[in-house]
Amino acid sequence: MTYEPYEDVDLSEYDDQYNDAPEPEFDSIPDGKYQVVVDKAEITKAKTSGNPMLKWTLKILGPTQVNRLLWTYHVLNNSTGQSWLKKDLNLCEVHLNKLSDLPKNLEYLLDVKLEVTVKTRDESQNVYFNRRLADSEVPEAKDDALPF
């Protein structure tokens, strides 16, 4: 889908209103178990250390917080992070012979459905992968924003 620019629409009269609009507040996801689908998996670098990591974006399917997003990360340059990565990749049925094969296998993580546990300790929220879900275990997702 492409969008045509609306050059003839003048929105400047709303500038002050936009600037005064409050920033949205997002509540954190409460601790508990959730059914999720892997929405995105990408290799990035940590902002502070520059270490390579796998960033997972998980979309919640239920039982509550439907369509909210969770993020979790695996640090790729140490054995502890690699151990957790192996466990979670195996759970997703992605088996690597070597870590350098990860980039070409990221696509196999997409749309994988999982049960995860969210646990908050102090200021950090951790996401733990419990098990892979069969399609029959996941209710049909519905968009809470739609009126029908």
Phi and psi in degrees as GROMACS dihedral restraints (atoms count N, CA, C in turn):
[ dihedral_restraints ]
;  ai    aj    ak    al  type     phi  dphi    fc
    3     4     5     6     1  -118.7    20    10
    4     5     6     7     1   155.3    20    10
    6     7     8     9     1  -119.4    20    10
    7     8     9    10     1   137.4    20    10
    9    10    11    12     1   -86.9    20    10
   10    11    12    13     1   138.9    20    10
   12    13    14    15     1   -67.0    20    10
   13    14    15    16     1   144.0    20    10
   15    16    17    18     1  -103.1    20    10
   16    17    18    19     1    78.4    20    10
   18    19    20    21     1   -72.5    20    10
   19    20    21    22     1   -23.2    20    10
   21    22    23    24     1   -91.2    20    10
   22    23    24    25     1     4.9    20    10
   24    25    26    27     1  -100.4    20    10
   25    26    27    28     1   122.0    20    10
   27    28    29    30     1  -100.1    20    10
   28    29    30    31     1   112.0    20    10
   30    31    32    33     1  -100.9    20    10
   31    32    33    34     1     4.0    20    10
   33    34    35    36     1   -60.1    20    10
   34    35    36    37     1   -27.4    20    10
   36    37    38    39     1   -66.5    20    10
   37    38    39    40     1   -14.4    20    10
   39    40    41    42     1  -101.4    20    10
   40    41    42    43     1     2.5    20    10
   42    43    44    45     1   -57.8    20    10
   43    44    45    46     1   -47.6    20    10
   45    46    47    48     1   -64.0    20    10
   46    47    48    49     1   -42.0    20    10
   48    49    50    51     1   -61.1    20    10
   49    50    51    52     1   -42.7    20    10
   51    52    53    54     1   -63.4    20    10
   52    53    54    55     1   -44.7    20    10
   54    55    56    57     1   -64.8    20    10
   55    56    57    58     1   -30.4    20    10
   57    58    59    60     1   -86.5    20    10
   58    59    60    61     1   -10.9    20    10
   60    61    62    63     1   -65.3    20    10
   61    62    63    64     1   134.8    20    10
   63    64    65    66     1   -68.4    20    10
   64    65    66    67     1   151.1    20    10
   66    67    68    69     1   -68.3    20    10
   67    68    69    70     1   140.6    20    10
   69    70    71    72     1   -67.3    20    10
   70    71    72    73     1   147.1    20    10
   72    73    74    75     1  -105.2    20    10
   73    74    75    76     1   133.7    20    10
   75    76    77    78     1  -116.8    20    10
   76    77    78    79     1   120.3    20    10
   78    79    80    81     1   -73.6    20    10
   79    80    81    82     1   147.3    20    10
   81    82    83    84     1   -71.0    20    10
   82    83    84    85     1   159.1    20    10
   84    85    86    87     1   -72.5    20    10
   85    86    87    88     1   126.1    20    10
   87    88    89    90     1   -63.6    20    10
   88    89    90    91     1   150.3    20    10
   90    91    92    93     1   -58.4    20    10
   91    92    93    94     1   144.8    20    10
   93    94    95    96     1   151.4    20    10
   94    95    96    97     1  -173.4    20    10
   96    97    98    99     1   -99.0    20    10
   97    98    99   100     1   140.2    20    10
   99   100   101   102     1  -137.9    20    10
  100   101   102   103     1   152.0    20    10
  102   103   104   105     1   -97.0    20    10
  103   104   105   106     1   128.6    20    10
  105   106   107   108     1  -133.7    20    10
  106   107   108   109     1   165.8    20    10
  108   109   110   111     1  -126.4    20    10
  109   110   111   112     1   140.7    20    10
  111   112   113   114     1   -72.7    20    10
  112   113   114   115     1   113.0    20    10
  114   115   116   117     1   -90.4    20    10
  115   116   117   118     1   -32.0    20    10
  117   118   119   120     1  -157.3    20    10
  118   119   120   121     1   144.5    20    10
  120   121   122   123     1  -140.0    20    10
  121   122   123   124     1   123.7    20    10
  123   124   125   126     1  -145.7    20    10
  124   125   126   127     1   151.1    20    10
  126   127   128   129     1   -93.7    20    10
  127   128   129   130     1   124.8    20    10
  129   130   131   132     1  -133.1    20    10
  130   131   132   133     1  -175.2    20    10
  132   133   134   135     1  -119.9    20    10
  133   134   135   136     1   141.9    20    10
  135   136   137   138     1   -62.8    20    10
  136   137   138   139     1   137.8    20    10
  138   139   140   141     1   -63.6    20    10
  139   140   141   142     1   -40.0    20    10
  141   142   143   144     1   -83.4    20    10
  142   143   144   145     1   -46.5    20    10
  144   145   146   147     1   -95.6    20    10
  145   146   147   148     1   -22.9    20    10
  147   148   149   150     1    79.9    20    10
  148   149   150   151     1     4.4    20    10
  150   151   152   153     1   -68.3    20    10
  151   152   153   154     1   142.7    20    10
  153   154   155   156     1   -70.3    20    10
  154   155   156   157     1   142.9    20    10
  156   157   158   159     1  -150.3    20    10
  157   158   159   160     1   156.9    20    10
  159   160   161   162     1   -95.8    20    10
  160   161   162   163     1   121.7    20    10
  162   163   164   165     1  -103.8    20    10
  163   164   165   166     1   123.0    20    10
  165   166   167   168     1  -104.4    20    10
  166   167   168   169     1   133.5    20    10
  168   169   170   171     1  -111.3    20    10
  169   170   171   172     1   120.3    20    10
  171   172   173   174     1  -114.9    20    10
  172   173   174   175     1   129.9    20    10
  174   175   176   177     1  -101.0    20    10
  175   176   177   178     1   126.7    20    10
  177   178   179   180     1   -77.1    20    10
  178   179   180   181     1   129.3    20    10
  180   181   182   183     1   -98.5    20    10
  181   182   183   184     1   -23.6    20    10
  183   184   185   186     1   163.1    20    10
  184   185   186   187     1  -178.1    20    10
  186   187   188   189     1   -79.0    20    10
  187   188   189   190     1   -18.9    20    10
  189   190   191   192     1  -130.0    20    10
  190   191   192   193     1   177.6    20    10
  192   193   194   195     1    61.7    20    10
  193   194   195   196     1    29.7    20    10
  195   196   197   198     1   -55.4    20    10
  196   197   198   199     1   134.5    20    10
  198   199   200   201     1    74.7    20    10
  199   200   201   202     1     1.3    20    10
  201   202   203   204     1   -77.0    20    10
  202   203   204   205     1   160.5    20    10
  204   205   206   207     1  -111.5    20    10
  205   206   207   208     1   145.0    20    10
  207   208   209   210     1  -121.1    20    10
  208   209   210   211     1   150.0    20    10
  210   211   212   213     1  -127.2    20    10
  211   212   213   214     1   141.1    20    10
  213   214   215   216     1  -142.1    20    10
  214   215   216   217     1   159.0    20    10
  216   217   218   219     1  -135.5    20    10
  217   218   219   220     1   148.3    20    10
  219   220   221   222     1  -121.8    20    10
  220   221   222   223     1   121.0    20    10
  222   223   224   225     1   -73.6    20    10
  223   224   225   226     1   133.9    20    10
  225   226   227   228     1  -101.1    20    10
  226   227   228   229     1    -5.8    20    10
  228   229   230   231     1  -106.7    20    10
  229   230   231   232     1    18.0    20    10
  231   232   233   234     1  -142.9    20    10
  232   233   234   235     1   157.3    20    10
  234   235   236   237     1   -67.2    20    10
  235   236   237   238     1   -32.1    20    10
  237   238   239   240     1   -65.0    20    10
  238   239   240   241     1   -48.0    20    10
  240   241   242   243     1   -62.6    20    10
  241   242   243   244     1   -38.4    20    10
  243   244   245   246     1   -68.4    20    10
  244   245   246   247     1   -32.9    20    10
  246   247   248   249     1   -65.3    20    10
  247   248   249   250     1   -46.3    20    10
  249   250   251   252     1   -63.6    20    10
  250   251   252   253     1   -39.1    20    10
  252   253   254   255     1   -61.2    20    10
  253   254   255   256     1   -47.4    20    10
  255   256   257   258     1   -57.0    20    10
  256   257   258   259     1   -45.9    20    10
  258   259   260   261     1   -58.4    20    10
  259   260   261   262     1   -48.5    20    10
  261   262   263   264     1   -72.6    20    10
  262   263   264   265     1   -36.1    20    10
  264   265   266   267     1   -64.8    20    10
  265   266   267   268     1   -43.6    20    10
  267   268   269   270     1   -60.8    20    10
  268   269   270   271     1   -39.4    20    10
  270   271   272   273     1   -59.8    20    10
  271   272   273   274     1   -35.1    20    10
  273   274   275   276     1   -85.7    20    10
  274   275   276   277     1     3.2    20    10
  276   277   278   279     1    63.7    20    10
  277   278   279   280     1    35.8    20    10
  279   280   281   282     1  -114.8    20    10
  280   281   282   283     1   112.7    20    10
  282   283   284   285     1  -113.8    20    10
  283   284   285   286     1   120.7    20    10
  285   286   287   288     1  -104.4    20    10
  286   287   288   289     1   142.4    20    10
  288   289   290   291     1   -81.7    20    10
  289   290   291   292     1   -30.8    20    10
  291   292   293   294     1  -151.8    20    10
  292   293   294   295     1   153.4    20    10
  294   295   296   297     1   -60.6    20    10
  295   296   297   298     1   -32.9    20    10
  297   298   299   300     1   -65.5    20    10
  298   299   300   301     1   -10.9    20    10
  300   301   302   303     1   -81.7    20    10
  301   302   303   304     1    -9.1    20    10
  303   304   305   306     1   -57.2    20    10
  304   305   306   307     1   -48.9    20    10
  306   307   308   309     1   -55.3    20    10
  307   308   309   310     1   -39.7    20    10
  309   310   311   312     1   -81.6    20    10
  310   311   312   313     1    -1.4    20    10
  312   313   314   315     1  -112.3    20    10
  313   314   315   316     1     2.0    20    10
  315   316   317   318     1   -60.0    20    10
  316   317   318   319     1   -34.1    20    10
  318   319   320   321     1   -61.2    20    10
  319   320   321   322     1   -26.1    20    10
  321   322   323   324     1   -76.2    20    10
  322   323   324   325     1    -9.8    20    10
  324   325   326   327     1   -85.1    20    10
  325   326   327   328     1   -23.8    20    10
  327   328   329   330     1   -64.9    20    10
  328   329   330   331     1   139.5    20    10
  330   331   332   333     1    71.0    20    10
  331   332   333   334     1     6.4    20    10
  333   334   335   336     1   -71.6    20    10
  334   335   336   337     1   133.9    20    10
  336   337   338   339     1  -101.4    20    10
  337   338   339   340     1   133.6    20    10
  339   340   341   342     1  -135.5    20    10
  340   341   342   343     1   156.8    20    10
  342   343   344   345     1  -101.1    20    10
  343   344   345   346     1   129.9    20    10
  345   346   347   348     1  -126.5    20    10
  346   347   348   349     1   160.0    20    10
  348   349   350   351     1  -117.0    20    10
  349   350   351   352     1   130.5    20    10
  351   352   353   354     1  -102.1    20    10
  352   353   354   355     1   126.6    20    10
  354   355   356   357     1  -132.1    20    10
  355   356   357   358     1   130.7    20    10
  357   358   359   360     1  -106.7    20    10
  358   359   360   361     1   130.7    20    10
  360   361   362   363     1  -132.3    20    10
  361   362   363   364     1   122.1    20    10
  363   364   365   366     1    56.9    20    10
  364   365   366   367     1  -120.4    20    10
  366   367   368   369     1   -97.2    20    10
  367   368   369   370     1    -5.4    20    10
  369   370   371   372     1  -106.3    20    10
  370   371   372   373     1   143.5    20    10
  372   373   374   375     1  -111.3    20    10
  373   374   375   376     1   125.7    20    10
  375   376   377   378     1  -109.2    20    10
  376   377   378   379     1   145.6    20    10
  378   379   380   381     1  -119.0    20    10
  379   380   381   382     1   122.9    20    10
  381   382   383   384     1  -113.1    20    10
  382   383   384   385     1   131.4    20    10
  384   385   386   387     1   -80.9    20    10
  385   386   387   388     1   124.0    20    10
  387   388   389   390     1   -93.2    20    10
  388   389   390   391     1   -52.8    20    10
  390   391   392   393     1  -164.5    20    10
  391   392   393   394     1   159.5    20    10
  393   394   395   396     1   -81.4    20    10
  394   395   396   397     1   143.3    20    10
  396   397   398   399     1  -105.6    20    10
  397   398   399   400     1   141.8    20    10
  399   400   401   402     1   -77.1    20    10
  400   401   402   403     1   152.7    20    10
  402   403   404   405     1   -55.1    20    10
  403   404   405   406     1   -33.6    20    10
  405   406   407   408     1   -69.1    20    10
  406   407   408   409     1   -16.0    20    10
  408   409   410   411     1   -87.9    20    10
  409   410   411   412     1    -8.0    20    10
  411   412   413   414     1  -109.6    20    10
  412   413   414   415     1   123.5    20    10
  414   415   416   417     1   -66.5    20    10
  415   416   417   418     1   155.4    20    10
  417   418   419   420     1   -62.3    20    10
  418   419   420   421     1   126.7    20    10
  420   421   422   423     1   -69.9    20    10
  421   422   423   424     1   139.3    20    10
  423   424   425   426     1  -128.7    20    10
  424   425   426   427     1   145.5    20    10
  426   427   428   429     1   -88.4    20    10
  427   428   429   430     1   114.4    20    10
  429   430   431   432     1   -64.3    20    10
  430   431   432   433     1   -17.6    20    10
  432   433   434   435     1   -79.8    20    10
  433   434   435   436     1   -17.4    20    10
  435   436   437   438     1   -84.6    20    10
  436   437   438   439     1   138.6    20    10
  438   439   440   441     1   -80.6    20    10
  439   440   441   442     1     1.0    20    10
